[in-house]
Amino acid sequence: MVLERIQGDNVRLYVHLRGQMELLVSGQTVWDREEIASSSEPRLLDYYKESGMKDLDPLLEKTGKNLAYDFIYLKGGNAK
């Protein structure tokens, strides 16, 4: 999770998740994928101090689902 200053006291929330699968025997990476999502609009930093979970939870859910779908269907990233 990252808060990036947009302008003045306005910040935007970013979530960056990464998933990776390696073969235990060989250590070879067979799947490696990143997913990034951001909040829809900048907000004041004080908003995130008080109620940032309102924005964080949906972003984590969105990025987690996208990684899970890619894992299930082995698409994108470095799928082999």
mmCIF file of the N, C-alpha and C atoms, coordinates in Angstrom:
data_MODEL
# 
_entry.id   MODEL 
# 
loop_
_atom_site.group_PDB 
_atom_site.id 
_atom_site.type_symbol 
_atom_site.label_atom_id 
_atom_site.label_alt_id 
_atom_site.label_comp_id 
_atom_site.label_asym_id 
_atom_site.label_entity_id 
_atom_site.label_seq_id 
_atom_site.pdbx_PDB_ins_code 
_atom_site.Cartn_x 
_atom_site.Cartn_y 
_atom_site.Cartn_z 
_atom_site.occupancy 
_atom_site.B_iso_or_equiv 
_atom_site.pdbx_formal_charge 
_atom_site.auth_seq_id 
_atom_site.auth_comp_id 
_atom_site.auth_asym_id 
_atom_site.auth_atom_id 
_atom_site.pdbx_PDB_model_num 
ATOM 1   N N  . MET A 1 1  ? 0.844   -1.156  0.000   1.00 0.00 ? 1  MET A N  1 
ATOM 2   C CA . MET A 1 1  ? 0.000   0.000   0.000   1.00 0.00 ? 1  MET A CA 1 
ATOM 3   C C  . MET A 1 1  ? 0.897   1.228   0.000   1.00 0.00 ? 1  MET A C  1 
ATOM 4   N N  . VAL A 1 2  ? 0.528   2.206   -0.826  1.00 0.00 ? 2  VAL A N  1 
ATOM 5   C CA . VAL A 1 2  ? 1.283   3.450   -0.926  1.00 0.00 ? 2  VAL A CA 1 
ATOM 6   C C  . VAL A 1 2  ? 0.300   4.600   -0.983  1.00 0.00 ? 2  VAL A C  1 
ATOM 7   N N  . LEU A 1 3  ? 0.618   5.666   -0.288  1.00 0.00 ? 3  LEU A N  1 
ATOM 8   C CA . LEU A 1 3  ? -0.121  6.917   -0.422  1.00 0.00 ? 3  LEU A CA 1 
ATOM 9   C C  . LEU A 1 3  ? 0.776   7.865   -1.201  1.00 0.00 ? 3  LEU A C  1 
ATOM 10  N N  . GLU A 1 4  ? 0.304   8.321   -2.348  1.00 0.00 ? 4  GLU A N  1 
ATOM 11  C CA . GLU A 1 4  ? 1.081   9.216   -3.204  1.00 0.00 ? 4  GLU A CA 1 
ATOM 12  C C  . GLU A 1 4  ? 0.464   10.611  -3.175  1.00 0.00 ? 4  GLU A C  1 
ATOM 13  N N  . ARG A 1 5  ? 1.284   11.603  -2.885  1.00 0.00 ? 5  ARG A N  1 
ATOM 14  C CA . ARG A 1 5  ? 0.800   12.983  -2.868  1.00 0.00 ? 5  ARG A CA 1 
ATOM 15  C C  . ARG A 1 5  ? 0.496   13.417  -4.303  1.00 0.00 ? 5  ARG A C  1 
ATOM 16  N N  . ILE A 1 6  ? -0.718  13.914  -4.501  1.00 0.00 ? 6  ILE A N  1 
ATOM 17  C CA . ILE A 1 6  ? -1.145  14.369  -5.813  1.00 0.00 ? 6  ILE A CA 1 
ATOM 18  C C  . ILE A 1 6  ? -0.960  15.877  -5.919  1.00 0.00 ? 6  ILE A C  1 
ATOM 19  N N  . GLN A 1 7  ? -1.523  16.595  -4.951  1.00 0.00 ? 7  GLN A N  1 
ATOM 20  C CA . GLN A 1 7  ? -1.425  18.051  -4.953  1.00 0.00 ? 7  GLN A CA 1 
ATOM 21  C C  . GLN A 1 7  ? -1.760  18.539  -3.550  1.00 0.00 ? 7  GLN A C  1 
ATOM 22  N N  . GLY A 1 8  ? -0.901  19.390  -2.997  1.00 0.00 ? 8  GLY A N  1 
ATOM 23  C CA . GLY A 1 8  ? -1.144  19.898  -1.657  1.00 0.00 ? 8  GLY A CA 1 
ATOM 24  C C  . GLY A 1 8  ? -1.249  18.768  -0.649  1.00 0.00 ? 8  GLY A C  1 
ATOM 25  N N  . ASP A 1 9  ? -2.359  18.725  0.085   1.00 0.00 ? 9  ASP A N  1 
ATOM 26  C CA . ASP A 1 9  ? -2.592  17.660  1.067   1.00 0.00 ? 9  ASP A CA 1 
ATOM 27  C C  . ASP A 1 9  ? -3.402  16.500  0.506   1.00 0.00 ? 9  ASP A C  1 
ATOM 28  N N  . ASN A 1 10 ? -3.655  16.517  -0.792  1.00 0.00 ? 10 ASN A N  1 
ATOM 29  C CA . ASN A 1 10 ? -4.409  15.433  -1.422  1.00 0.00 ? 10 ASN A CA 1 
ATOM 30  C C  . ASN A 1 10 ? -3.486  14.278  -1.780  1.00 0.00 ? 10 ASN A C  1 
ATOM 31  N N  . VAL A 1 11 ? -3.932  13.074  -1.438  1.00 0.00 ? 11 VAL A N  1 
ATOM 32  C CA . VAL A 1 11 ? -3.156  11.871  -1.741  1.00 0.00 ? 11 VAL A CA 1 
ATOM 33  C C  . VAL A 1 11 ? -4.068  10.836  -2.405  1.00 0.00 ? 11 VAL A C  1 
ATOM 34  N N  . ARG A 1 12 ? -3.439  9.908   -3.095  1.00 0.00 ? 12 ARG A N  1 
ATOM 35  C CA . ARG A 1 12 ? -4.162  8.805   -3.722  1.00 0.00 ? 12 ARG A CA 1 
ATOM 36  C C  . ARG A 1 12 ? -3.577  7.504   -3.173  1.00 0.00 ? 12 ARG A C  1 
ATOM 37  N N  . LEU A 1 13 ? -4.444  6.550   -2.931  1.00 0.00 ? 13 LEU A N  1 
ATOM 38  C CA . LEU A 1 13 ? -4.061  5.257   -2.385  1.00 0.00 ? 13 LEU A CA 1 
ATOM 39  C C  . LEU A 1 13 ? -3.772  4.273   -3.516  1.00 0.00 ? 13 LEU A C  1 
ATOM 40  N N  . TYR A 1 14 ? -2.626  3.607   -3.452  1.00 0.00 ? 14 TYR A N  1 
ATOM 41  C CA . TYR A 1 14 ? -2.257  2.572   -4.414  1.00 0.00 ? 14 TYR A CA 1 
ATOM 42  C C  . TYR A 1 14 ? -2.014  1.266   -3.675  1.00 0.00 ? 14 TYR A C  1 
ATOM 43  N N  . VAL A 1 15 ? -2.441  0.175   -4.278  1.00 0.00 ? 15 VAL A N  1 
ATOM 44  C CA . VAL A 1 15 ? -2.184  -1.164  -3.753  1.00 0.00 ? 15 VAL A CA 1 
ATOM 45  C C  . VAL A 1 15 ? -1.424  -1.926  -4.827  1.00 0.00 ? 15 VAL A C  1 
ATOM 46  N N  . HIS A 1 16 ? -0.330  -2.554  -4.416  1.00 0.00 ? 16 HIS A N  1 
ATOM 47  C CA . HIS A 1 16 ? 0.506   -3.318  -5.335  1.00 0.00 ? 16 HIS A CA 1 
ATOM 48  C C  . HIS A 1 16 ? 0.679   -4.711  -4.742  1.00 0.00 ? 16 HIS A C  1 
ATOM 49  N N  . LEU A 1 17 ? 0.106   -5.720  -5.401  1.00 0.00 ? 17 LEU A N  1 
ATOM 50  C CA . LEU A 1 17 ? 0.223   -7.113  -4.945  1.00 0.00 ? 17 LEU A CA 1 
ATOM 51  C C  . LEU A 1 17 ? 1.021   -7.907  -5.964  1.00 0.00 ? 17 LEU A C  1 
ATOM 52  N N  . ARG A 1 18 ? 1.760   -8.878  -5.469  1.00 0.00 ? 18 ARG A N  1 
ATOM 53  C CA . ARG A 1 18 ? 2.540   -9.739  -6.352  1.00 0.00 ? 18 ARG A CA 1 
ATOM 54  C C  . ARG A 1 18 ? 2.342   -11.181 -5.933  1.00 0.00 ? 18 ARG A C  1 
ATOM 55  N N  . GLY A 1 19 ? 2.145   -12.035 -6.905  1.00 0.00 ? 19 GLY A N  1 
ATOM 56  C CA . GLY A 1 19 ? 2.042   -13.463 -6.660  1.00 0.00 ? 19 GLY A CA 1 
ATOM 57  C C  . GLY A 1 19 ? 3.090   -14.199 -7.469  1.00 0.00 ? 19 GLY A C  1 
ATOM 58  N N  . GLN A 1 20 ? 3.625   -15.258 -6.887  1.00 0.00 ? 20 GLN A N  1 
ATOM 59  C CA . GLN A 1 20 ? 4.653   -16.030 -7.576  1.00 0.00 ? 20 GLN A CA 1 
ATOM 60  C C  . GLN A 1 20 ? 4.525   -17.491 -7.179  1.00 0.00 ? 20 GLN A C  1 
ATOM 61  N N  . MET A 1 21 ? 4.723   -18.387 -8.146  1.00 0.00 ? 21 MET A N  1 
ATOM 62  C CA . MET A 1 21 ? 4.700   -19.813 -7.862  1.00 0.00 ? 21 MET A CA 1 
ATOM 63  C C  . MET A 1 21 ? 5.996   -20.423 -8.395  1.00 0.00 ? 21 MET A C  1 
ATOM 64  N N  . GLU A 1 22 ? 6.639   -21.192 -7.533  1.00 0.00 ? 22 GLU A N  1 
ATOM 65  C CA . GLU A 1 22 ? 7.870   -21.874 -7.912  1.00 0.00 ? 22 GLU A CA 1 
ATOM 66  C C  . GLU A 1 22 ? 7.716   -23.367 -7.702  1.00 0.00 ? 22 GLU A C  1 
ATOM 67  N N  . LEU A 1 23 ? 8.359   -24.137 -8.555  1.00 0.00 ? 23 LEU A N  1 
ATOM 68  C CA . LEU A 1 23 ? 8.404   -25.583 -8.374  1.00 0.00 ? 23 LEU A CA 1 
ATOM 69  C C  . LEU A 1 23 ? 9.350   -25.888 -7.227  1.00 0.00 ? 23 LEU A C  1 
ATOM 70  N N  . LEU A 1 24 ? 8.886   -26.650 -6.239  1.00 0.00 ? 24 LEU A N  1 
ATOM 71  C CA . LEU A 1 24 ? 9.706   -26.942 -5.071  1.00 0.00 ? 24 LEU A CA 1 
ATOM 72  C C  . LEU A 1 24 ? 10.972  -27.719 -5.417  1.00 0.00 ? 24 LEU A C  1 
ATOM 73  N N  . VAL A 1 25 ? 10.859  -28.645 -6.341  1.00 0.00 ? 25 VAL A N  1 
ATOM 74  C CA . VAL A 1 25 ? 11.999  -29.501 -6.674  1.00 0.00 ? 25 VAL A CA 1 
ATOM 75  C C  . VAL A 1 25 ? 13.100  -28.712 -7.372  1.00 0.00 ? 25 VAL A C  1 
ATOM 76  N N  . SER A 1 26 ? 12.735  -27.924 -8.384  1.00 0.00 ? 26 SER A N  1 
ATOM 77  C CA . SER A 1 26 ? 13.747  -27.241 -9.184  1.00 0.00 ? 26 SER A CA 1 
ATOM 78  C C  . SER A 1 26 ? 13.941  -25.773 -8.817  1.00 0.00 ? 26 SER A C  1 
ATOM 79  N N  . GLY A 1 27 ? 12.972  -25.192 -8.135  1.00 0.00 ? 27 GLY A N  1 
ATOM 80  C CA . GLY A 1 27 ? 13.054  -23.762 -7.827  1.00 0.00 ? 27 GLY A CA 1 
ATOM 81  C C  . GLY A 1 27 ? 12.696  -22.881 -9.006  1.00 0.00 ? 27 GLY A C  1 
ATOM 82  N N  . GLN A 1 28 ? 12.274  -23.487 -10.114 1.00 0.00 ? 28 GLN A N  1 
ATOM 83  C CA . GLN A 1 28 ? 11.911  -22.733 -11.307 1.00 0.00 ? 28 GLN A CA 1 
ATOM 84  C C  . GLN A 1 28 ? 10.606  -21.978 -11.077 1.00 0.00 ? 28 GLN A C  1 
ATOM 85  N N  . THR A 1 29 ? 10.595  -20.709 -11.476 1.00 0.00 ? 29 THR A N  1 
ATOM 86  C CA . THR A 1 29 ? 9.385   -19.901 -11.379 1.00 0.00 ? 29 THR A CA 1 
ATOM 87  C C  . THR A 1 29 ? 8.485   -20.233 -12.557 1.00 0.00 ? 29 THR A C  1 
ATOM 88  N N  . VAL A 1 30 ? 7.263   -20.672 -12.268 1.00 0.00 ? 30 VAL A N  1 
ATOM 89  C CA . VAL A 1 30 ? 6.326   -21.031 -13.327 1.00 0.00 ? 30 VAL A CA 1 
ATOM 90  C C  . VAL A 1 30 ? 5.214   -19.998 -13.479 1.00 0.00 ? 30 VAL A C  1 
ATOM 91  N N  . TRP A 1 31 ? 5.099   -19.111 -12.493 1.00 0.00 ? 31 TRP A N  1 
ATOM 92  C CA . TRP A 1 31 ? 4.060   -18.079 -12.558 1.00 0.00 ? 31 TRP A CA 1 
ATOM 93  C C  . TRP A 1 31 ? 4.512   -16.912 -11.699 1.00 0.00 ? 31 TRP A C  1 
ATOM 94  N N  . ASP A 1 32 ? 4.490   -15.718 -12.279 1.00 0.00 ? 32 ASP A N  1 
ATOM 95  C CA . ASP A 1 32 ? 4.907   -14.510 -11.571 1.00 0.00 ? 32 ASP A CA 1 
ATOM 96  C C  . ASP A 1 32 ? 4.047   -13.368 -12.094 1.00 0.00 ? 32 ASP A C  1 
ATOM 97  N N  . ARG A 1 33 ? 3.317   -12.724 -11.212 1.00 0.00 ? 33 ARG A N  1 
ATOM 98  C CA . ARG A 1 33 ? 2.328   -11.734 -11.672 1.00 0.00 ? 33 ARG A CA 1 
ATOM 99  C C  . ARG A 1 33 ? 2.206   -10.606 -10.671 1.00 0.00 ? 33 ARG A C  1 
ATOM 100 N N  . GLU A 1 34 ? 2.031   -9.380  -11.165 1.00 0.00 ? 34 GLU A N  1 
ATOM 101 C CA . GLU A 1 34 ? 1.777   -8.210  -10.339 1.00 0.00 ? 34 GLU A CA 1 
ATOM 102 C C  . GLU A 1 34 ? 0.427   -7.614  -10.699 1.00 0.00 ? 34 GLU A C  1 
ATOM 103 N N  . GLU A 1 35 ? -0.192  -7.025  -9.721  1.00 0.00 ? 35 GLU A N  1 
ATOM 104 C CA . GLU A 1 35 ? -1.476  -6.346  -9.936  1.00 0.00 ? 35 GLU A CA 1 
ATOM 105 C C  . GLU A 1 35 ? -1.427  -5.039  -9.148  1.00 0.00 ? 35 GLU A C  1 
ATOM 106 N N  . ILE A 1 36 ? -1.799  -3.946  -9.801  1.00 0.00 ? 36 ILE A N  1 
ATOM 107 C CA . ILE A 1 36 ? -1.791  -2.625  -9.175  1.00 0.00 ? 36 ILE A CA 1 
ATOM 108 C C  . ILE A 1 36 ? -3.169  -1.999  -9.343  1.00 0.00 ? 36 ILE A C  1 
ATOM 109 N N  . ALA A 1 37 ? -3.659  -1.381  -8.274  1.00 0.00 ? 37 ALA A N  1 
ATOM 110 C CA . ALA A 1 37 ? -4.941  -0.669  -8.327  1.00 0.00 ? 37 ALA A CA 1 
ATOM 111 C C  . ALA A 1 37 ? -4.789  0.615   -7.519  1.00 0.00 ? 37 ALA A C  1 
ATOM 112 N N  . SER A 1 38 ? -5.600  1.613   -7.864  1.00 0.00 ? 38 SER A N  1 
ATOM 113 C CA . SER A 1 38 ? -5.544  2.872   -7.122  1.00 0.00 ? 38 SER A CA 1 
ATOM 114 C C  . SER A 1 38 ? -6.951  3.342   -6.787  1.00 0.00 ? 38 SER A C  1 
ATOM 115 N N  . SER A 1 39 ? -7.019  4.199   -5.780  1.00 0.00 ? 39 SER A N  1 
ATOM 116 C CA . SER A 1 39 ? -8.306  4.771   -5.404  1.00 0.00 ? 39 SER A CA 1 
ATOM 117 C C  . SER A 1 39 ? -8.821  5.644   -6.542  1.00 0.00 ? 39 SER A C  1 
ATOM 118 N N  . SER A 1 40 ? -10.125 5.790   -6.602  1.00 0.00 ? 40 SER A N  1 
ATOM 119 C CA . SER A 1 40 ? -10.734 6.491   -7.731  1.00 0.00 ? 40 SER A CA 1 
ATOM 120 C C  . SER A 1 40 ? -10.531 7.997   -7.688  1.00 0.00 ? 40 SER A C  1 
ATOM 121 N N  . GLU A 1 41 ? -10.338 8.539   -6.495  1.00 0.00 ? 41 GLU A N  1 
ATOM 122 C CA . GLU A 1 41 ? -10.166 9.981   -6.399  1.00 0.00 ? 41 GLU A CA 1 
ATOM 123 C C  . GLU A 1 41 ? -9.213  10.327  -5.261  1.00 0.00 ? 41 GLU A C  1 
ATOM 124 N N  . PRO A 1 42 ? -8.456  11.426  -5.418  1.00 0.00 ? 42 PRO A N  1 
ATOM 125 C CA . PRO A 1 42 ? -7.571  11.860  -4.330  1.00 0.00 ? 42 PRO A CA 1 
ATOM 126 C C  . PRO A 1 42 ? -8.386  12.318  -3.123  1.00 0.00 ? 42 PRO A C  1 
ATOM 127 N N  . ARG A 1 43 ? -7.826  12.099  -1.952  1.00 0.00 ? 43 ARG A N  1 
ATOM 128 C CA . ARG A 1 43 ? -8.471  12.531  -0.714  1.00 0.00 ? 43 ARG A CA 1 
ATOM 129 C C  . ARG A 1 43 ? -7.416  13.172  0.178   1.00 0.00 ? 43 ARG A C  1 
ATOM 130 N N  . LEU A 1 44 ? -7.879  13.878  1.194   1.00 0.00 ? 44 LEU A N  1 
ATOM 131 C CA . LEU A 1 44 ? -6.970  14.467  2.163   1.00 0.00 ? 44 LEU A CA 1 
ATOM 132 C C  . LEU A 1 44 ? -6.315  13.377  2.997   1.00 0.00 ? 44 LEU A C  1 
ATOM 133 N N  . LEU A 1 45 ? -5.080  13.598  3.397   1.00 0.00 ? 45 LEU A N  1 
ATOM 134 C CA . LEU A 1 45 ? -4.363  12.626  4.205   1.00 0.00 ? 45 LEU A CA 1 
ATOM 135 C C  . LEU A 1 45 ? -5.126  12.305  5.489   1.00 0.00 ? 45 LEU A C  1 
ATOM 136 N N  . ASP A 1 46 ? -5.757  13.302  6.077   1.00 0.00 ? 46 ASP A N  1 
ATOM 137 C CA . ASP A 1 46 ? -6.534  13.070  7.301   1.00 0.00 ? 46 ASP A CA 1 
ATOM 138 C C  . ASP A 1 46 ? -7.655  12.061  7.092   1.00 0.00 ? 46 ASP A C  1 
ATOM 139 N N  . TYR A 1 47 ? -8.221  12.017  5.885   1.00 0.00 ? 47 TYR A N  1 
ATOM 140 C CA . TYR A 1 47 ? -9.268  11.030  5.581   1.00 0.00 ? 47 TYR A CA 1 
ATOM 141 C C  . TYR A 1 47 ? -8.705  9.618   5.767   1.00 0.00 ? 47 TYR A C  1 
ATOM 142 N N  . TYR A 1 48 ? -7.506  9.379   5.237   1.00 0.00 ? 48 TYR A N  1 
ATOM 143 C CA . TYR A 1 48 ? -6.917  8.041   5.331   1.00 0.00 ? 48 TYR A CA 1 
ATOM 144 C C  . TYR A 1 48 ? -6.527  7.693   6.760   1.00 0.00 ? 48 TYR A C  1 
ATOM 145 N N  . LYS A 1 49 ? -6.163  8.688   7.548   1.00 0.00 ? 49 LYS A N  1 
ATOM 146 C CA . LYS A 1 49 ? -5.852  8.429   8.954   1.00 0.00 ? 49 LYS A CA 1 
ATOM 147 C C  . LYS A 1 49 ? -7.094  7.952   9.700   1.00 0.00 ? 49 LYS A C  1 
ATOM 148 N N  . GLU A 1 50 ? -8.223  8.531   9.389   1.00 0.00 ? 50 GLU A N  1 
ATOM 149 C CA . GLU A 1 50 ? -9.466  8.234   10.103  1.00 0.00 ? 50 GLU A CA 1 
ATOM 150 C C  . GLU A 1 50 ? -10.239 7.047   9.522   1.00 0.00 ? 50 GLU A C  1 
ATOM 151 N N  . SER A 1 51 ? -10.368 7.011   8.205   1.00 0.00 ? 51 SER A N  1 
ATOM 152 C CA . SER A 1 51 ? -11.248 5.986   7.610   1.00 0.00 ? 51 SER A CA 1 
ATOM 153 C C  . SER A 1 51 ? -10.704 5.433   6.297   1.00 0.00 ? 51 SER A C  1 
ATOM 154 N N  . GLY A 1 52 ? -9.409  5.263   6.226   1.00 0.00 ? 52 GLY A N  1 
ATOM 155 C CA . GLY A 1 52 ? -8.777  4.761   5.008   1.00 0.00 ? 52 GLY A CA 1 
ATOM 156 C C  . GLY A 1 52 ? -9.152  3.335   4.658   1.00 0.00 ? 52 GLY A C  1 
ATOM 157 N N  . MET A 1 53 ? -9.585  2.552   5.651   1.00 0.00 ? 53 MET A N  1 
ATOM 158 C CA . MET A 1 53 ? -9.960  1.162   5.372   1.00 0.00 ? 53 MET A CA 1 
ATOM 159 C C  . MET A 1 53 ? -11.139 1.075   4.421   1.00 0.00 ? 53 MET A C  1 
ATOM 160 N N  . LYS A 1 54 ? -11.966 2.113   4.380   1.00 0.00 ? 54 LYS A N  1 
ATOM 161 C CA . LYS A 1 54 ? -13.100 2.120   3.448   1.00 0.00 ? 54 LYS A CA 1 
ATOM 162 C C  . LYS A 1 54 ? -12.614 2.034   2.008   1.00 0.00 ? 54 LYS A C  1 
ATOM 163 N N  . ASP A 1 55 ? -11.456 2.628   1.724   1.00 0.00 ? 55 ASP A N  1 
ATOM 164 C CA . ASP A 1 55 ? -10.888 2.571   0.378   1.00 0.00 ? 55 ASP A CA 1 
ATOM 165 C C  . ASP A 1 55 ? -9.945  1.384   0.211   1.00 0.00 ? 55 ASP A C  1 
ATOM 166 N N  . LEU A 1 56 ? -9.228  1.027   1.268   1.00 0.00 ? 56 LEU A N  1 
ATOM 167 C CA . LEU A 1 56 ? -8.233  -0.040  1.173   1.00 0.00 ? 56 LEU A CA 1 
ATOM 168 C C  . LEU A 1 56 ? -8.862  -1.409  0.956   1.00 0.00 ? 56 LEU A C  1 
ATOM 169 N N  . ASP A 1 57 ? -9.889  -1.753  1.681   1.00 0.00 ? 57 ASP A N  1 
ATOM 170 C CA . ASP A 1 57 ? -10.502 -3.075  1.558   1.00 0.00 ? 57 ASP A CA 1 
ATOM 171 C C  . ASP A 1 57 ? -10.956 -3.406  0.136   1.00 0.00 ? 57 ASP A C  1 
ATOM 172 N N  . PRO A 1 58 ? -11.693 -2.515  -0.549  1.00 0.00 ? 58 PRO A N  1 
ATOM 173 C CA . PRO A 1 58 ? -12.105 -2.842  -1.921  1.00 0.00 ? 58 PRO A CA 1 
ATOM 174 C C  . PRO A 1 58 ? -10.926 -2.971  -2.892  1.00 0.00 ? 58 PRO A C  1 
ATOM 175 N N  . LEU A 1 59 ? -9.867  -2.181  -2.685  1.00 0.00 ? 59 LEU A N  1 
ATOM 176 C CA . LEU A 1 59 ? -8.695  -2.291  -3.563  1.00 0.00 ? 59 LEU A CA 1 
ATOM 177 C C  . LEU A 1 59 ? -7.975  -3.613  -3.349  1.00 0.00 ? 59 LEU A C  1 
ATOM 178 N N  . LEU A 1 60 ? -7.855  -4.038  -2.095  1.00 0.00 ? 60 LEU A N  1 
ATOM 179 C CA . LEU A 1 60 ? -7.242  -5.338  -1.822  1.00 0.00 ? 60 LEU A CA 1 
ATOM 180 C C  . LEU A 1 60 ? -8.076  -6.475  -2.403  1.00 0.00 ? 60 LEU A C  1 
ATOM 181 N N  . GLU A 1 61 ? -9.384  -6.360  -2.285  1.00 0.00 ? 61 GLU A N  1 
ATOM 182 C CA . GLU A 1 61 ? -10.264 -7.384  -2.843  1.00 0.00 ? 61 GLU A CA 1 
ATOM 183 C C  . GLU A 1 61 ? -10.129 -7.450  -4.365  1.00 0.00 ? 61 GLU A C  1 
ATOM 184 N N  . LYS A 1 62 ? -10.104 -6.302  -5.011  1.00 0.00 ? 62 LYS A N  1 
ATOM 185 C CA . LYS A 1 62 ? -9.996  -6.243  -6.478  1.00 0.00 ? 62 LYS A CA 1 
ATOM 186 C C  . LYS A 1 62 ? -8.672  -6.833  -6.954  1.00 0.00 ? 62 LYS A C  1 
ATOM 187 N N  . THR A 1 63 ? -7.568  -6.411  -6.366  1.00 0.00 ? 63 THR A N  1 
ATOM 188 C CA . THR A 1 63 ? -6.263  -6.904  -6.816  1.00 0.00 ? 63 THR A CA 1 
ATOM 189 C C  . THR A 1 63 ? -6.096  -8.387  -6.474  1.00 0.00 ? 63 THR A C  1 
ATOM 190 N N  . GLY A 1 64 ? -6.583  -8.795  -5.313  1.00 0.00 ? 64 GLY A N  1 
ATOM 191 C CA . GLY A 1 64 ? -6.504  -10.204 -4.939  1.00 0.00 ? 64 GLY A CA 1 
ATOM 192 C C  . GLY A 1 64 ? -7.303  -11.099 -5.875  1.00 0.00 ? 64 GLY A C  1 
ATOM 193 N N  . LYS A 1 65 ? -8.502  -10.659 -6.249  1.00 0.00 ? 65 LYS A N  1 
ATOM 194 C CA . LYS A 1 65 ? -9.314  -11.449 -7.188  1.00 0.00 ? 65 LYS A CA 1 
ATOM 195 C C  . LYS A 1 65 ? -8.636  -11.548 -8.543  1.00 0.00 ? 65 LYS A C  1 
ATOM 196 N N  . ASN A 1 66 ? -8.070  -10.438 -9.026  1.00 0.00 ? 66 ASN A N  1 
ATOM 197 C CA . ASN A 1 66 ? -7.396  -10.463 -10.327 1.00 0.00 ? 66 ASN A CA 1 
ATOM 198 C C  . ASN A 1 66 ? -6.214  -11.431 -10.320 1.00 0.00 ? 66 ASN A C  1 
ATOM 199 N N  . LEU A 1 67 ? -5.436  -11.429 -9.235  1.00 0.00 ? 67 LEU A N  1 
ATOM 200 C CA . LEU A 1 67 ? -4.330  -12.384 -9.136  1.00 0.00 ? 67 LEU A CA 1 
ATOM 201 C C  . LEU A 1 67 ? -4.849  -13.814 -9.078  1.00 0.00 ? 67 LEU A C  1 
ATOM 202 N N  . ALA A 1 68 ? -5.903  -14.036 -8.308  1.00 0.00 ? 68 ALA A N  1 
ATOM 203 C CA . ALA A 1 68 ? -6.474  -15.381 -8.187  1.00 0.00 ? 68 ALA A CA 1 
ATOM 204 C C  . ALA A 1 68 ? -6.991  -15.889 -9.534  1.00 0.00 ? 68 ALA A C  1 
ATOM 205 N N  . TYR A 1 69 ? -7.684  -15.037 -10.286 1.00 0.00 ? 69 TYR A N  1 
ATOM 206 C CA . TYR A 1 69 ? -8.181  -15.446 -11.604 1.00 0.00 ? 69 TYR A CA 1 
ATOM 207 C C  . TYR A 1 69 ? -7.029  -15.790 -12.528 1.00 0.00 ? 69 TYR A C  1 
ATOM 208 N N  . ASP A 1 70 ? -5.988  -14.971 -12.505 1.00 0.00 ? 70 ASP A N  1 
ATOM 209 C CA . ASP A 1 70 ? -4.829  -15.246 -13.360 1.00 0.00 ? 70 ASP A CA 1 
ATOM 210 C C  . ASP A 1 70 ? -4.148  -16.544 -12.947 1.00 0.00 ? 70 ASP A C  1 
ATOM 211 N N  . PHE A 1 71 ? -4.078  -16.794 -11.653 1.00 0.00 ? 71 PHE A N  1 
ATOM 212 C CA . PHE A 1 71 ? -3.469  -18.033 -11.170 1.00 0.00 ? 71 PHE A CA 1 
ATOM 213 C C  . PHE A 1 71 ? -4.278  -19.245 -11.609 1.00 0.00 ? 71 PHE A C  1 
ATOM 214 N N  . ILE A 1 72 ? -5.585  -19.151 -11.465 1.00 0.00 ? 72 ILE A N  1 
ATOM 215 C CA . ILE A 1 72 ? -6.449  -20.270 -11.837 1.00 0.00 ? 72 ILE A CA 1 
ATOM 216 C C  . ILE A 1 72 ? -6.334  -20.600 -13.311 1.00 0.00 ? 72 ILE A C  1 
ATOM 217 N N  . TYR A 1 73 ? -6.291  -19.565 -14.126 1.00 0.00 ? 73 TYR A N  1 
ATOM 218 C CA . TYR A 1 73 ? -6.252  -19.785 -15.581 1.00 0.00 ? 73 TYR A CA 1 
ATOM 219 C C  . TYR A 1 73 ? -4.853  -19.660 -16.154 1.00 0.00 ? 73 TYR A C  1 
ATOM 220 N N  . LEU A 1 74 ? -3.848  -19.426 -15.293 1.00 0.00 ? 74 LEU A N  1 
ATOM 221 C CA . LEU A 1 74 ? -2.442  -19.318 -15.708 1.00 0.00 ? 74 LEU A CA 1 
ATOM 222 C C  . LEU A 1 74 ? -2.257  -18.464 -16.954 1.00 0.00 ? 74 LEU A C  1 
ATOM 223 N N  . LYS A 1 75 ? -2.724  -17.231 -16.848 1.00 0.00 ? 75 LYS A N  1 
ATOM 224 C CA . LYS A 1 75 ? -2.533  -16.298 -17.979 1.00 0.00 ? 75 LYS A CA 1 
ATOM 225 C C  . LYS A 1 75 ? -1.730  -15.109 -17.498 1.00 0.00 ? 75 LYS A C  1 
ATOM 226 N N  . GLY A 1 76 ? -1.278  -14.302 -18.432 1.00 0.00 ? 76 GLY A N  1 
ATOM 227 C CA . GLY A 1 76 ? -0.538  -13.082 -18.094 1.00 0.00 ? 76 GLY A CA 1 
ATOM 228 C C  . GLY A 1 76 ? 0.806   -13.405 -17.496 1.00 0.00 ? 76 GLY A C  1 
ATOM 229 N N  . GLY A 1 77 ? 1.492   -12.369 -17.016 1.00 0.00 ? 77 GLY A N  1 
ATOM 230 C CA . GLY A 1 77 ? 2.772   -12.530 -16.345 1.00 0.00 ? 77 GLY A CA 1 
ATOM 231 C C  . GLY A 1 77 ? 3.729   -13.409 -17.119 1.00 0.00 ? 77 GLY A C  1 
ATOM 232 N N  . ASN A 1 78 ? 4.396   -14.301 -16.423 1.00 0.00 ? 78 ASN A N  1 
ATOM 233 C CA . ASN A 1 78 ? 5.369   -15.203 -17.024 1.00 0.00 ? 78 ASN A CA 1 
ATOM 234 C C  . ASN A 1 78 ? 4.865   -16.640 -17.007 1.00 0.00 ? 78 ASN A C  1 
ATOM 235 N N  . ALA A 1 79 ? 3.589   -16.827 -17.187 1.00 0.00 ? 79 ALA A N  1 
ATOM 236 C CA . ALA A 1 79 ? 3.022   -18.188 -17.146 1.00 0.00 ? 79 ALA A CA 1 
ATOM 237 C C  . ALA A 1 79 ? 3.712   -19.065 -18.168 1.00 0.00 ? 79 ALA A C  1 
ATOM 238 N N  . LYS A 1 80 ? 4.043   -20.297 -17.747 1.00 0.00 ? 80 LYS A N  1 
ATOM 239 C CA . LYS A 1 80 ? 4.745   -21.214 -18.659 1.00 0.00 ? 80 LYS A CA 1 
ATOM 240 C C  . LYS A 1 80 ? 3.985   -22.508 -18.763 1.00 0.00 ? 80 LYS A C  1 
# 
